[in-house]
């Protein structure tokens, strides 16, 4: 094991929280040349590459300090939005697990996100998703809309009944609902009719039900930093963002932000 790996292992052994930012994936030469077959594969590749780059650039002072929260990022990949160009950009986020709005804004250098879509919260096998599962997450998003931190909020993988229940209950109504192409080749007629009636945009996506499993994250951690106690670490939340040039419809920036916690800390 090299010096870099030893330093990373020592830091992770003492830290309680790992905050990982991939930066703009369009700045990663290797990822541009390689086309991952799935979003899960892309994410895992991003995590490993970010960990590898970070461990090779560890500041010696950091090893002496042993911070509780490790900021794992690669400076050359981070790309903030030029304030003069902000009005020309549409900044969107797709949230998995629990949401951290401040992280996305800090990484991108903006005070407001144009659109946020929340993935269905994790539930036990055999349990049907209900309004009660969605309410605490939606209330948090509503607060951010009301404080003008987010412009519009949407949902993912809700059927007509679930979307209707959320719409009737919510103070801030969902403006979109993403439907997984894997489970729905054709939009259900009842969902389409309801969305049209209440001006809800129906979008499609091809994300797996679980984009990043606990085991997959631990494997990426283990492969990047050998001999680490990877089983001690679990992902808490994950956010995928994109920045699109409005007038041209092209992606200027995209990336992932992830937070993990060491068990028992």
Secondary structure as UniProt FT lines:
FT   HELIX           3..14
FT   STRAND          17..21
FT   HELIX           25..27
FT   HELIX           29..33
FT   HELIX           39..56
FT   HELIX           60..65
FT   STRAND          69..72
FT   HELIX           75..77
FT   HELIX           83..88
FT   STRAND          89..97
FT   HELIX           101..108
FT   STRAND          113..118
FT   TURN            125..126
FT   HELIX           131..146
FT   TURN            147..148
FT   STRAND          150..156
FT   HELIX           160..169
FT   STRAND          176..180
FT   TURN            181..183
FT   HELIX           189..197
FT   TURN            198..199
FT   STRAND          201..205
FT   HELIX           214..224
FT   TURN            226..227
FT   HELIX           230..232
FT   STRAND          233..245
FT   TURN            246..249
FT   STRAND          250..262
FT   TURN            263..264
//
